[in-house]
Structures are given as C-alpha cells and as structure tokens.
C-alpha cells in the first residue's frame, strides 16, 4: 500500500492478509505464500508469521507490527486465523 491516499491502515492490513501471492497483477510478490495456506497450522505457523511480518513491513509502512499469532481453528485441515497486533504511526 502507498503511504497516502489509502483507507485506514487497519483495513489495509486486513486486505493484505487476505491476498495470496500471485493474485495481484503487476505485483506478484504481494500477499501470503499460497503454499502455506493449506498446510496444517503447526507446520505453517513459523513460516506464515515471518511471511506476514515481511508483507506488512513492505506494503503497509503506516503501521508497526508488534506481534503476529497464528491460531489453529482446525489444525489438521489447514484452517487458521492470523491475529496481528499493530501500532499505527502518527
């Protein structure tokens, strides 16, 4: 995301975490790695956290990421939720 002309940073963070890599034309690196999406949360969690940190630091400069947690909803079938704690820069 750009540092100006966007919606609220919280909404941009939410949108970024819903995109899979390769989905955005002309910016194929934006989004989370699609190979991690269907893996069990126990296996994908460390890689997904580092991928989400990189994604947010690269594409949302208006926010500092404090912590990212992957919560397993149905760990064996790849269902999880990503909880992000951020601080919005003024």
Secondary structure as UniProt FT lines:
FT   HELIX           9..18
FT   TURN            21..22
FT   TURN            25..26
FT   TURN            28..29
FT   HELIX           34..37
FT   HELIX           41..59
FT   TURN            61..62
FT   STRAND          63..74
FT   HELIX           75..77
FT   STRAND          79..88
//
